[in-house]
Amino acid sequence: MPSELRTNSAKTNAGHPGPRRGCTDALLDREVAHFMTPGCVVLSETASVADAARAIAAHRVHAILVVGSRNGTPLGWVTHRGLLGWIGRDRGLARASEAITEEVRAIPAHESVRTALYALSLSGTTRLLVRSKPNQMPEGVLSDFDLAMAAGR
């Protein structure tokens, strides 16, 4: 089950930099929707690891979202980095759900970049599923790369 992030949940995690108080960068107050990558590549848990690898290559993305085959519940991300462990192994028989290497964390599109930065500072989190309500289809994905690009504008 994905973790839903809200502004009032931002606390500093020991060992991870949280949002700094007093930062005045206007980027921090902008909405996540301005920087997310629209859409999300989704694959059923019953697909194979080979299917996941093909989807990542075909869509030129760093991760795909694996969802439950019965109700579409987000189960986790198969990442490009996680697929490295499948090189030399039979990817055709293993299910995509076996290749999940990142938990799903979600954030509403109207949340601030400040909240997203906190969420992305959590261990093992490099992308956030963007959706307005917990049971809604994804609107997009916000990755650490998206925010790094935004900082460079």
N, C-alpha and C positions, 0 to 999 in steps of 0.2 A: 504494500500500500504506500503510495507516495506521501512524502511529507509536504504539507501545505505551509507556506511561509507567510507571515503577516508582519506588519511593521512593529507591533508591540512584542514580538517574539525575539527581537534582536538583543542578544547578550553576547559578551565577549567569551569565546571558547578558549580555554587555557591553551597556550601554545599557538594560537591563530590570531592574527591581527583582526580586530573588529573595526567597525567604522570609528573614525576619530572624531571626537567632539571638537567643535570649533572649526572644522574644515569648511571653507567657503566656496569651493569649486561648484559652480552652477550645475555641472554635469551630475553631481550627486543627487540633486533634487528632481531631475528629469524622470519621466516614466519609462519603465522597462520596455513598453511597446515601441518606443522610438528607436531602440537598438537591437531588438530581437531579430532573429532570422525567421521570416514568416513560414508557416507550415512545419511539418514534422514527418520524417520518413518512419513509417510504422510497419512492423512485421509481426505476424502471429507467433506465439510460443511454439506452435507445431511446425513452423518452418525449420529448415536445417541451418546449421552454422554456415554451410556453403551459400545458402540463400542470403544470409545476413551479410556475408563478405561481398557477394555480388551486388547487393543493394547499396552498400557503402561505396563501392567502386562506381556503380552506375550513377548514383546521385552526387558523388564527390562530396560526401559529408564525413564528419569525424565519428558519428555515432548514429545508431538507429534505435528507436524505441520498440521494445518487445512488449506485446500486450497479450493478456489472457485470451484464449480462443473462444471461451464461452460468453464473456461479458465485456471484453475490451479493456479490462483493468490494466493500467500500466504496471509492468513487472520490473523493468529495469532497462538499462542501456547496454547494448553491445557496442563497444568502442573499437576504433581502429587499433588502438594500442592493445586492447584485450585480445584481438584476433591474432596478434603475433604469436601467442601461445598455442594457436591451432595450426600453425605452419608445420607440415610434416605429419599431421594427424588426419584421420578420416573425418572431413568436415561434412560429408554428405549424409552420414547416418546420425550424427549428433543433433539434438534439437537446439534451436537458437537460444532457448531459455538457459541452456547449459553454458552459454558463452557470455552471459550477463556479467559485467564487471563493475557497473556503477548503479547505485540506488537512484531511484527517481525522487527528485525534490521538485516541487512546483511552486510557482509564484504567479500572482495575478498580474495582468498586463498594466494595471494602473499603479502598481507599487513603484517605489523610487529605486534608482540605481544604487543608492546607499544601502537599502535593504538587500538588493541583489548581491552587492559586494560582500556583505556579511555572509549570505548563504553560500556564495562561491568560496569563501574562506574556510568553510567546514571541510574537514578531512574527507578526501575521496569524491568531492563534488567539483565537476568542471563544467557542468551545464545544468540549466534549469528548464523544466517544462513550463511554458507560459500558457496559462488558462485562467479564466475569470472565476470559475467555480470548480470545486473538487471533482464533480462527475461530468464535466464538460469535455468536449473534444479539445485537443491542444490548438492554440492559436499560433504557436511558434516555439522557438527554442532560443534561450539566451545563454551564450557560452562565455567563458573567460576571454576567449579570443574576440568575441563581439565587443566586449567592454574595452579590451586593449585597443581595438580599432577606433572606438569612440574617443578614447583618450588622445589618440593621435590626430584627431580632426581639428 
